């Protein structure tokens, strides 16, 4: 089962995806997108967190500032 089924369609060039883990929205490398719940996800802020089921309200958690900084640089918003 794909956990991010629209990723390839909407953003084929992106190298990361977002997911709520541990009280924040983190970004992770696109290769971790298909990991199953309970498996470790390597975030772009250099943490290794376990993937967990996500509720609708989890997407409202604050964004990890370190993940935001890395992703902003990747898409050209920052140097």
C-alpha positions, 0 to 999 in steps of 0.5 A: 500500500502506498502511503503517499499515492499522489506524490508521483502525480503532483510533484514528480521532480521533488526529492522529499515528502512531508509527514507528521511525526513526533509532534511536528511536520517533518520532511524525509527523502522520497525513498522513505515514502513507502516505508510501513508504519513502525519503520524508521524514517530519516528526516531532513533534520537528521533525526531517525523517527518511526513512521506512525499512522497519521490523523487529519489533525496531525497535519496541523502540527507545526513544521520542523524549522530545520526540515523547512530550511533544508526543503526551502534550499532544495526548491530554490527559496533559500541559498 
